[in-house]
Structures are given as C-alpha cells and as structure tokens.
Amino acid sequence: MTRTLRMLAVTWWLQLKLLTVSAFTGVLEIVYPLFFATTAFLVYRQNGDPAALVYAGLGSAVMGTWSAIATTASSALQFARWQGILELLVAAPTPFALVLVPITTAMATTGLYSLVATLVWGRVLFGIEVPVADPLLFAAGLLMTVLAIAMFGFLLSVAVARYRTAWAIGNMLEYPGWLLCGFLVPLALFPTWVQWVSWALPPTWGMDAMRAASAGESPWFDLAVCVALATVYASVAALLSGVVLRSARRHATLSLT
Amino acid sequence: MTTLRIFFVGGLISFRALFGWLSPWIYIPTMFVAPVFQVLLFAYLGRSAGVGSDAFYLVGNAVQYCAVPCVFAMANTVAGERQTQTLGIVLATPAPRLALFVGRSLPVIVNGWLVSMVCLIVGSLILGVAIPVAAWEPLVLTMAIGAASCTGLGLVAAAIGLRVRETAVLSNIVFGLLLVFSGANVATSAMPDWMAAVSTWLPLSHTITAARDIVAGADFGNVSGLVLREAGVGLLYAAVGLAALRLLETSSRRTASLERM
C-alpha cells in the first residue's frame, strides 16, 4: 500500500514537472483559457448584472482545468509511444492503470494555474470578486473537480489508445466540455437530452459543488455524485486499459505510431 | 511559366505535404466539428447573458474560426520546412519568393473559406437561424476576402515561425487575440475604445461586420466599403509577412539559424 501511494505521488510530481517545462502546456494552459474568459466577461458585462459576472468569473476559472485535460490526456499514450517508454510502462510490475492515474491527475493539476490566473485576471481587469462563503468546502469542491476531470482524462487516454491522432479528438472535446459542464452556461438552457449528457459528466457536479460552497449552500450532494461518477469513470477506464493492452499485445501494435 | 508553376503546383504540393491536418481523422474533428461547437458555446453564452442573437454569434464565430485553418496552415506550410529540414534547400533555389510564399497561401485561403462556409451552414441548421437565399452569394465572396485577409496575418506568423520554435503556441495566441478583438462575440460598439481601435486593424473584423449586415438583409453594394477595408488590412499584413520572411531569411543565413531547432 505504502509503495503504491509512493509510486502515485512520485509519478504525479514527475509528470507535473515535465508538463511545466513545456511551452505548449505552460503558456497555453494559462493564456488560452484567458481569451475565452475575457470574451465571456465582455459578453456578460453587457447585461449589467454583477451576479452574472460572478457566475462567469467562477466558471471560466474552472474551465481551464477541462482544457488542461482534453488535449493532453487524449495524446498521453501516443506521447509515451513517441518517447519509446510505452512498452516499459506496460511491462513494469505496477498495473498500467495505476501508472496512468497520476499522469492524468498531473495534467488536471496544471489547470490550477489557469484557475488562479483567470481569477486574478477577472479581479484586476473586470473587478469580479468571487465570494467564497465556505472556503473549506469550496476547496473540497475544487479538489474533487480536479480529480474528477483527471478520471475523465484517464478514461479518455485509454479510450483513444488505438487512435494515432488522438490529440485532434482532445481538441474537439474542449468546446463541448466547456458547454456541457455548466462552466459558463446554466444547464437549464439546454434541451433535456443534453442535460442528461451533462449530468453524466463528473465535472458538472464538481462545478455545482463549488458554486454551492461559494454561495454558502450545502455542496454535499453534488460532491457525493461527483465522487461516485469519478469512481465509475476510473473503474471503466481500468477495465478498458486491460482490454486495450491485451489487444495491443495480441496484435503487436503497442509501439506502432 | 515557371513562376506560375511555382505559384500553383508548388503551393498545392507544399500545402499537402506540410499541413499535416489533412488526414480526415484530424481534419473533420478540427475543421468541421470544433467550429460548430464554438458557435454553440457562444450562442448559448449569449442566450444566458441575454445579449445578442443566435445569428450574431453564428456569423461572428463562423468567420472567426477561419483563423485556425488560415493561421495554423500558413505557419505550418512555411515554418514546417524547418521541422522537415528542407527549408535550406527551398531557400537556396532561385525561385521568386513572391510566387513561392504567396502560392502556398492560395490553398490555405480556399481551405479557410470552406471551413467558414461549412460552419455557417451547419450552425444555421442547428440553431435554426434563417439566412435569406439572396444573402449566400455575397456571403461567399465576403468570406473569401476574410479568409484571404486572415491568411495575410498567417504569413506574418509563418515569418515569425522562421525564428521561434513553438509555432503552435504562436498560432493559438493569434487565434485567441482574434477571438477577443475581432468582434466575433462582442460588437465593437460594446468594446472599450482602445479595443475597438485595435479591432479595425485586425483581419476579420470588417468581414464579420459585413457578413452580419448581409445576413440582416444588406446587399453587397452596402457592405463593399467594409469588404474593401478588409482586403486592405489583409494586403497590409501580407506585405508585412513577405517583408519579414525576406528579412528573416537574410538574417538566418547570417546567423545560421535556418534549421536550428
């Protein structure tokens, strides 16, 4: 148990260091969501409702966490292939699923840069003060949102393992995630079937929990659903990773780029 | 004749060889699916804020998204030569530089225009925005000018790509700047004065205004001034891009930085 926890912590930290030295990740994950946040602030500012700006301020801050996972997690296995370490990771005695979890968690963690940058950006340039009535529960909501997005990334990375240009899928998922998880738009505006899709995504509940904690309401139900959904995503991803690896070994396609 | 071959054939071959997104596995999600979701994101954002109409966001984002094919592809088709280590060979040839680089921009313009048109058609069907039949013909021409103008900015990005390594980061930043400043989602009248002033000097802002006017019922004659201004802005950027390419080519020979990665 201790060895597993140590492996998770070391891999998370190592991956985080790798990601932060990449200009693509480092610069883009902070700057890119800011363009969308600025646009959202400029749109919401026109209706003159300060509460709408606070809604946009909090949502756009968390939005970057989704961006952090969509592209990078989808190409995580392909990146390992290019580096020639995929076979080593698969052959290691540690279950492959356990290796992937801290990798995608580190990817989601880099979204926190964007969160801080967007909150500061909104405060300084647009005067948006996001009130946090219960900081402890707010932090719990944020932590769960990051973990839930990491588990989504875990599933995504495994699901597109056989897709050589998986980054394109990741890019494509950026806008739907921003739209469906309720970061900038209330779910009530969507048709019912779209709302069902939103509710199946763990970040939707994490975002709701953060909004509830921010407004001084109880976030426990949202947190519970977020944890439950993240666990389901992680379990499906773990099972799928076994299937994908068996198939790759049988067809000798593990290292094919 | 050789110049024409370099312009048309060379341009097409470079586009096919260096713009690695032409695989349907990349092209369809990036060029057809993502822009439609961008339109939906901002249309719903507008509905949530009670600002603007679906048509406003549809036209704005359909035009603005051509920045992805135009800027990324232009940067790739020139700066991509560094990655393939062929830039030195290309620049050692006596081929006229105008035909060489402008020829590469022609397929980029066509592609950018196509992406905008598909986004406009699919977006209008999903959002239920009725675009008058008479509007399509002027829209086709206006959006082609917009794509050409944005490709001018792409030439500038391509020139910078001769010196910097992270062209993807650069192109993403250019895309983001156009998203904020071009008026795709915020009318220039609702922007702070300094932003509105910047907007008029950026590609796509005049095309967006013209396209919105056309969808609202204006004919081409009414928006011809805007289209001309867009063409002027595009030519300005293209001239700056070509001059920068020449300058960086000369300086890269001196500093041996042509294929430094």
HADDOCK unambig.tbl for C-alpha pairs under 7 A between the chains (distance, minus, plus):
assign (segid A and resid 24 and name CA) (segid B and resid 169 and name CA) 5.84 0.50 0.50
assign (segid A and resid 28 and name CA) (segid B and resid 169 and name CA) 6.51 0.50 0.50
assign (segid A and resid 32 and name CA) (segid B and resid 173 and name CA) 6.88 0.50 0.50
assign (segid A and resid 32 and name CA) (segid B and resid 176 and name CA) 6.61 0.50 0.50
assign (segid A and resid 35 and name CA) (segid B and resid 176 and name CA) 5.36 0.50 0.50
assign (segid A and resid 35 and name CA) (segid B and resid 177 and name CA) 6.97 0.50 0.50
assign (segid A and resid 35 and name CA) (segid B and resid 180 and name CA) 6.30 0.50 0.50
assign (segid A and resid 39 and name CA) (segid B and resid 180 and name CA) 5.61 0.50 0.50
assign (segid A and resid 42 and name CA) (segid B and resid 186 and name CA) 6.77 0.50 0.50
assign (segid A and resid 43 and name CA) (segid B and resid 46 and name CA) 6.99 0.50 0.50
assign (segid A and resid 43 and name CA) (segid B and resid 49 and name CA) 6.97 0.50 0.50
assign (segid A and resid 43 and name CA) (segid B and resid 51 and name CA) 6.91 0.50 0.50
assign (segid A and resid 43 and name CA) (segid B and resid 186 and name CA) 6.20 0.50 0.50
assign (segid A and resid 44 and name CA) (segid B and resid 49 and name CA) 5.33 0.50 0.50
assign (segid A and resid 46 and name CA) (segid B and resid 51 and name CA) 6.95 0.50 0.50
assign (segid A and resid 47 and name CA) (segid B and resid 49 and name CA) 6.25 0.50 0.50
assign (segid A and resid 47 and name CA) (segid B and resid 50 and name CA) 6.72 0.50 0.50
assign (segid A and resid 47 and name CA) (segid B and resid 51 and name CA) 6.63 0.50 0.50
assign (segid A and resid 165 and name CA) (segid B and resid 25 and name CA) 6.75 0.50 0.50
assign (segid A and resid 165 and name CA) (segid B and resid 26 and name CA) 6.54 0.50 0.50
assign (segid A and resid 168 and name CA) (segid B and resid 26 and name CA) 5.36 0.50 0.50
assign (segid A and resid 168 and name CA) (segid B and resid 29 and name CA) 6.34 0.50 0.50
assign (segid A and resid 168 and name CA) (segid B and resid 30 and name CA) 6.28 0.50 0.50
assign (segid A and resid 169 and name CA) (segid B and resid 29 and name CA) 6.46 0.50 0.50
assign (segid A and resid 172 and name CA) (segid B and resid 29 and name CA) 5.66 0.50 0.50
assign (segid A and resid 172 and name CA) (segid B and resid 30 and name CA) 6.15 0.50 0.50
assign (segid A and resid 172 and name CA) (segid B and resid 33 and name CA) 6.76 0.50 0.50
assign (segid A and resid 172 and name CA) (segid B and resid 34 and name CA) 5.07 0.50 0.50
assign (segid A and resid 175 and name CA) (segid B and resid 34 and name CA) 6.94 0.50 0.50
assign (segid A and resid 175 and name CA) (segid B and resid 37 and name CA) 5.72 0.50 0.50
assign (segid A and resid 175 and name CA) (segid B and resid 38 and name CA) 6.06 0.50 0.50
assign (segid A and resid 175 and name CA) (segid B and resid 41 and name CA) 6.81 0.50 0.50
assign (segid A and resid 176 and name CA) (segid B and resid 37 and name CA) 6.23 0.50 0.50
assign (segid A and resid 179 and name CA) (segid B and resid 41 and name CA) 5.58 0.50 0.50
assign (segid A and resid 184 and name CA) (segid B and resid 45 and name CA) 6.70 0.50 0.50
assign (segid A and resid 185 and name CA) (segid B and resid 44 and name CA) 6.58 0.50 0.50
assign (segid A and resid 185 and name CA) (segid B and resid 45 and name CA) 5.74 0.50 0.50
assign (segid A and resid 185 and name CA) (segid B and resid 48 and name CA) 6.09 0.50 0.50
